[in-house]
Amino acid sequence: MKKTYGWNGWKMPFNNLNDPDYCEYGCPICKSARDGNFFAKFLQQIELAMTFGGCWWGRAREKKYGVKPNEKIKTM
């Protein structure tokens, strides 16, 4: 089930820092970087380096889906 977030993902769910679906479906940077946007990939690499693994939602996504914020989920 795909969730939707306000302002095309720019309205971050700060009241739920453990929402892995925000990184998957809402985050404008992570979602764009996984889709191949060069500038978003650059910003995401800076974020991953500075925070040692991504933001709260990226780390929650890694726990739930088993992939880092910059990796796509493998489909079978």
C-alpha positions, 0 to 999 in steps of 0.5 A, spaced: 500 500 500 503 506 497 502 512 502 501 519 500 505 525 504 503 532 504 506 537 499 509 531 495 513 529 500 516 535 503 511 535 509 516 530 513 512 526 518 516 528 524 511 525 529 513 519 526 520 518 526 520 510 525 516 511 518 520 507 513 514 508 508 516 515 508 523 514 505 520 509 500 514 513 497 515 520 500 522 523 501 523 527 495 531 526 496 531 519 497 525 517 492 528 522 486 535 519 488 533 512 487 529 514 480 536 516 478 536 524 479 543 526 479 543 532 484 538 528 488 544 522 488 549 527 490 545 530 496 543 523 498 551 521 498 552 527 503 547 526 507 549 518 508 556 520 509 554 526 515 549 521 518 553 515 518 547 511 514 541 516 513 536 520 516 531 517 521 526 514 516 532 511 511 534 507 517 527 505 519 527 503 511 533 499 512 530 495 518 524 494 515 526 492 507 533 490 509 536 495 504 539 502 505 536 508 503 540 509 496 538 502 494 532 500 490 528 494 493 529 488 490 523 485 487 522 477 485 
